[in-house]
Amino acid sequence: MKKNPNQLNEALRIINSERGQVFAGELEQTISEALIKVKGEHEADVESAEALLDADKQHLETVLNRILARRITYQYRVKGELLGGFRIQVGDWKLDATLVHQLDTMIKFLRS
C-alpha cells in the first residue's frame, strides 16, 4: 500500500472538526480491527442476556484462552432478547448457549 501523508492529515483534520463525529465510530472500529490483526490477536464477541459479573468474565476468559490457545480481546454486549444465557463468537468458532437458541431447537425438534 502506498503511503499518502496528505490523506492521513486530511482524515485527522476532519476528525478534529465537528463533522468528524459522522464517521468516528466506523473509524474507531476499523482501527480496532487493524490493531487486532497486527498484534496477532482475535476478538471474542460475547453477548449475554444480562451483564456478566467481573468474576464470570474472568472465568470465561481463562477457559477460552486455554481452549483456543491464542491471544484474545473481549467485547461484551448485553442483549435482553437472548432471554438468558450467552453467545460467543471468535472468528468462525461459535457457541450459542442462549435460552432463545434452546427454545428454537426444541420447537424445530417438536415440529419434526
Beta strands, then each sheet from edge to edge (+ up, - down):
strand 1: 42-48
strand 2: 72-78
strand 3: 85-90
strand 4: 93-98
sheet 1: 2+ 1+ 3- 4+
end
